[in-house]
Amino acid sequence: MLTFSLTVVRHGETQYNKEKLLQGQGVDTSLSEPGIQQAEAAGLYLRELRFSNVFVSNLQRARQTAEIIMRNNVHSSGVEMVFDPLLRERGFGIAEGRPKEDLKNMANRAGQSCRDYTPPGGETLEQVRLRCKKFLKSLYQRMVDNHGCSGQSSAAVGREAGAGAAESGTDGPLPGLPDDGMEGVPLHALVVSHGAYIRVAVRHFVEDLQCSLPQGLKMSKLLSACPNTGISRFVLIVSPTESGLALSAVRCVFTNRKDHLTSHNICYITH
């Protein structure tokens, strides 16, 4: 049995984000200046955490964000970043490079909600979910290959993941701590990906994998759009079975956290 925490970060802002244009997979842009500042702020927020593994979408905006985060980290300088196309943003077909309003209009004409609509040439939500499942399977295998298995119990992980998480998962006034949910969890993987992909992944954790949630966490917040450099964390337990590695337990610690983006945390960049 192997226990590890998984911190998921969305890339920083691009000019396309600012102008509300769809990027998907076909538009491979770099971070804007505010996006670089956001990534620096995320890197400082996470700087004292020790990452055992790092997995990154191979699109430029995610790669750049991950590089900035790792440059700021004081414990993980020797960790290899694995650039994985399975972590790419959802493909939006003919809508890529166009205003998000165009996608809404296409969906309206098709009689569908914007979130569920698939433009011609784009990926369906189910295709993205399958891609996410394929990544998770490779993640489990790589973590076990790199680190072997430990004997930590599911009950212990449940207690540790919940420690300090209830406040950070709600709309309460107290900010969370960068290491929430990591007490006693020996391994920590970082994933840097994209907004639509992360929303599908979180829904997969909750609906398909029966992820346990922090007390007081609202479903609307859990499944809301992740802001640029928004941070989410899960604790996972992987166990060997006759058919291979399988997830035996997963707990959400927090989602879409943006404490690092407050003026207090980024004043070192802007002043």
PLY file of the C-alpha trace (Angstrom):
ply
format ascii 1.0
element vertex 271
property float x
property float y
property float z
element edge 270
property int vertex1
property int vertex2
end_header
0.00 0.00 0.00
1.31 3.44 -0.94
0.07 6.74 0.49
0.83 10.10 -1.09
-0.56 13.61 -1.32
-1.35 15.16 -4.69
-1.24 18.93 -5.14
-2.83 20.15 -8.39
-2.11 23.67 -9.70
-3.62 25.43 -12.69
-1.23 27.41 -14.89
-0.88 31.18 -14.53
-2.73 33.73 -16.63
-2.04 34.16 -20.34
-3.09 37.02 -22.58
-5.75 34.71 -24.01
-7.14 34.19 -20.49
-7.25 37.93 -19.97
-9.07 38.48 -23.26
-11.45 35.53 -22.60
-10.29 33.59 -25.65
-10.25 29.80 -25.75
-6.82 28.18 -25.91
-7.43 24.45 -25.62
-4.58 22.43 -27.09
-4.05 24.16 -30.42
-3.17 27.60 -29.02
0.10 27.19 -27.11
0.77 30.57 -25.51
3.18 31.65 -22.78
2.30 33.36 -19.51
1.45 37.05 -19.41
3.30 39.29 -16.95
0.46 38.92 -14.37
0.61 35.15 -15.01
4.32 35.11 -14.21
3.56 37.01 -10.98
0.85 34.48 -10.10
3.25 31.59 -10.69
5.91 33.27 -8.55
3.33 33.75 -5.79
2.31 30.07 -6.00
5.98 29.08 -5.91
6.59 31.12 -2.75
3.43 29.71 -1.15
4.60 26.14 -1.84
8.32 26.75 -1.40
8.77 24.81 1.86
6.98 21.67 0.63
9.04 18.70 -0.51
7.85 17.29 -3.83
8.85 13.71 -4.54
7.43 13.79 -8.10
6.32 16.49 -10.54
3.99 15.96 -13.52
3.21 18.78 -15.96
1.16 19.32 -19.10
3.50 19.75 -22.03
1.78 22.95 -23.13
3.92 26.07 -22.71
1.75 27.88 -20.13
1.81 24.87 -17.79
5.52 24.17 -18.31
6.41 27.78 -17.53
4.25 27.78 -14.39
5.83 24.54 -13.13
9.34 25.80 -13.81
8.67 28.93 -11.75
7.15 26.94 -8.90
10.09 24.54 -8.79
12.64 27.34 -9.05
11.20 28.79 -5.85
11.12 25.47 -4.00
13.86 24.95 -1.41
13.62 21.15 -1.06
12.99 19.72 -4.53
15.79 21.01 -6.76
16.78 17.53 -7.96
13.28 16.32 -8.84
12.65 15.61 -12.52
9.63 17.26 -14.13
7.70 14.79 -16.28
5.91 16.56 -19.16
2.83 14.51 -19.99
0.40 15.19 -22.88
-2.30 13.38 -20.88
-2.44 16.53 -18.71
-3.18 18.87 -21.63
-6.20 21.13 -21.62
-9.47 19.92 -23.11
-9.45 20.27 -26.88
-12.05 22.77 -28.10
-11.79 22.10 -31.82
-12.92 24.94 -34.09
-13.60 27.16 -31.07
-9.91 27.43 -30.15
-8.56 30.94 -30.53
-12.07 32.39 -30.53
-13.94 34.27 -27.78
-15.60 32.13 -25.11
-18.82 33.92 -26.07
-18.65 32.14 -29.44
-18.64 28.78 -27.64
-21.70 29.83 -25.64
-23.48 30.80 -28.83
-22.62 27.46 -30.46
-23.94 25.63 -27.41
-27.15 27.68 -27.39
-27.79 26.91 -31.04
-27.28 23.21 -30.26
-29.64 23.42 -27.27
-26.93 22.45 -24.78
-25.20 24.03 -21.81
-21.84 25.59 -22.58
-19.98 23.30 -20.19
-21.39 20.12 -21.76
-21.20 21.21 -25.39
-18.46 19.81 -27.63
-17.61 21.99 -30.64
-16.71 20.27 -33.92
-13.25 18.74 -33.64
-13.21 19.10 -29.84
-12.99 16.59 -27.01
-16.09 15.46 -25.18
-16.07 15.59 -21.39
-16.01 11.80 -21.37
-12.89 11.77 -23.54
-11.19 14.15 -21.11
-12.29 11.94 -18.20
-10.80 8.88 -19.90
-7.56 10.78 -20.45
-7.55 11.73 -16.76
-8.09 8.09 -15.76
-5.21 7.03 -17.98
-2.95 9.62 -16.36
-3.94 8.50 -12.85
-3.14 4.89 -13.73
0.32 5.93 -14.93
0.71 8.13 -11.83
0.03 5.20 -9.48
2.53 3.01 -11.31
5.25 5.65 -11.35
4.80 6.44 -7.65
5.07 2.75 -6.73
8.01 2.18 -9.07
9.83 5.19 -7.58
9.00 4.71 -3.93
7.75 1.18 -3.28
4.89 0.56 -0.84
4.34 1.51 2.80
1.93 0.14 5.38
0.01 3.23 6.38
-3.67 2.65 7.12
-6.61 4.26 5.37
-8.00 5.43 8.70
-4.79 7.26 9.55
-4.74 9.03 6.21
-8.35 10.05 6.67
-7.53 11.72 9.98
-4.43 13.42 8.64
-6.09 14.67 5.47
-8.89 16.20 7.47
-6.63 18.02 9.87
-6.97 21.75 9.28
-8.92 21.21 6.07
-12.44 22.13 7.13
-11.74 25.85 7.34
-9.76 25.93 4.09
-12.51 24.13 2.21
-15.22 26.62 3.14
-15.73 30.30 2.50
-14.64 31.10 6.06
-12.25 33.96 6.90
-9.25 31.89 7.98
-6.68 31.05 5.29
-5.30 27.54 5.10
-1.68 26.50 5.49
0.50 25.37 2.57
1.04 21.94 4.18
-2.61 21.24 5.08
-3.37 17.52 4.92
0.26 16.43 4.66
1.01 15.52 8.27
2.34 11.96 8.36
2.04 11.55 4.57
5.56 10.78 3.36
5.26 11.40 -0.38
3.98 14.40 -2.31
3.33 14.71 -6.04
2.78 18.02 -7.84
0.64 18.26 -10.98
0.40 21.42 -13.11
-2.43 21.41 -15.63
-5.37 23.44 -16.99
-8.75 24.77 -15.91
-11.21 22.58 -17.83
-9.04 19.49 -17.30
-8.84 20.10 -13.54
-12.61 20.54 -13.26
-13.14 17.18 -15.01
-10.51 15.55 -12.77
-12.13 16.84 -9.57
-15.54 15.61 -10.75
-13.96 12.21 -11.48
-12.55 12.06 -7.95
-15.90 12.93 -6.40
-18.37 11.07 -8.63
-16.39 8.03 -9.78
-13.82 7.46 -7.04
-16.06 8.38 -4.09
-13.60 10.93 -2.73
-14.28 11.92 0.89
-14.66 15.65 1.45
-13.76 18.15 4.19
-16.59 19.01 6.55
-18.50 22.06 5.37
-17.18 22.05 1.81
-19.92 23.20 -0.56
-20.35 21.25 -3.79
-20.65 24.54 -5.68
-17.16 25.48 -4.51
-15.77 22.01 -5.10
-16.86 21.95 -8.74
-16.36 25.65 -9.50
-13.89 26.88 -12.10
-10.30 26.86 -10.88
-8.65 30.33 -10.97
-5.25 30.80 -12.57
-2.69 29.15 -10.24
-5.56 27.89 -8.05
-4.35 25.03 -5.85
-6.17 21.80 -4.90
-4.94 18.89 -2.77
-5.92 15.25 -2.34
-4.50 12.36 -0.31
-4.53 9.01 -2.09
-3.91 5.41 -1.08
-2.91 2.95 -3.82
-2.88 -0.81 -3.25
-1.75 -3.74 -5.41
-4.48 -6.09 -6.66
-4.47 -9.18 -8.87
-5.21 -6.98 -11.88
-2.63 -4.31 -10.99
-2.54 -1.16 -8.88
-5.85 0.29 -7.73
-6.96 3.31 -5.73
-8.30 2.12 -2.38
-9.06 5.53 -0.82
-8.91 9.22 -1.73
-9.69 12.30 0.33
-10.02 15.93 -0.72
-8.15 18.34 1.54
-9.08 21.57 -0.28
-9.84 22.83 -3.80
-9.28 26.01 -5.80
-7.31 27.73 -3.06
-5.96 31.17 -3.97
-4.53 32.47 -0.68
-1.23 33.15 -2.44
-2.93 35.65 -4.77
-3.94 38.10 -2.07
-2.25 41.51 -2.18
-0.34 40.62 1.00
1.30 37.62 -0.66
2.18 39.20 -4.01
3.23 42.67 -2.84
6.87 41.57 -3.17
6.35 41.43 -6.94
4.23 44.49 -7.57
5.95 47.01 -5.33
0 1
1 2
2 3
3 4
4 5
5 6
6 7
7 8
8 9
9 10
10 11
11 12
12 13
13 14
14 15
15 16
16 17
17 18
18 19
19 20
20 21
21 22
22 23
23 24
24 25
25 26
26 27
27 28
28 29
29 30
30 31
31 32
32 33
33 34
34 35
35 36
36 37
37 38
38 39
39 40
40 41
41 42
42 43
43 44
44 45
45 46
46 47
47 48
48 49
49 50
50 51
51 52
52 53
53 54
54 55
55 56
56 57
57 58
58 59
59 60
60 61
61 62
62 63
63 64
64 65
65 66
66 67
67 68
68 69
69 70
70 71
71 72
72 73
73 74
74 75
75 76
76 77
77 78
78 79
79 80
80 81
81 82
82 83
83 84
84 85
85 86
86 87
87 88
88 89
89 90
90 91
91 92
92 93
93 94
94 95
95 96
96 97
97 98
98 99
99 100
100 101
101 102
102 103
103 104
104 105
105 106
106 107
107 108
108 109
109 110
110 111
111 112
112 113
113 114
114 115
115 116
116 117
117 118
118 119
119 120
120 121
121 122
122 123
123 124
124 125
125 126
126 127
127 128
128 129
129 130
130 131
131 132
132 133
133 134
134 135
135 136
136 137
137 138
138 139
139 140
140 141
141 142
142 143
143 144
144 145
145 146
146 147
147 148
148 149
149 150
150 151
151 152
152 153
153 154
154 155
155 156
156 157
157 158
158 159
159 160
160 161
161 162
162 163
163 164
164 165
165 166
166 167
167 168
168 169
169 170
170 171
171 172
172 173
173 174
174 175
175 176
176 177
177 178
178 179
179 180
180 181
181 182
182 183
183 184
184 185
185 186
186 187
187 188
188 189
189 190
190 191
191 192
192 193
193 194
194 195
195 196
196 197
197 198
198 199
199 200
200 201
201 202
202 203
203 204
204 205
205 206
206 207
207 208
208 209
209 210
210 211
211 212
212 213
213 214
214 215
215 216
216 217
217 218
218 219
219 220
220 221
221 222
222 223
223 224
224 225
225 226
226 227
227 228
228 229
229 230
230 231
231 232
232 233
233 234
234 235
235 236
236 237
237 238
238 239
239 240
240 241
241 242
242 243
243 244
244 245
245 246
246 247
247 248
248 249
249 250
250 251
251 252
252 253
253 254
254 255
255 256
256 257
257 258
258 259
259 260
260 261
261 262
262 263
263 264
264 265
265 266
266 267
267 268
268 269
269 270
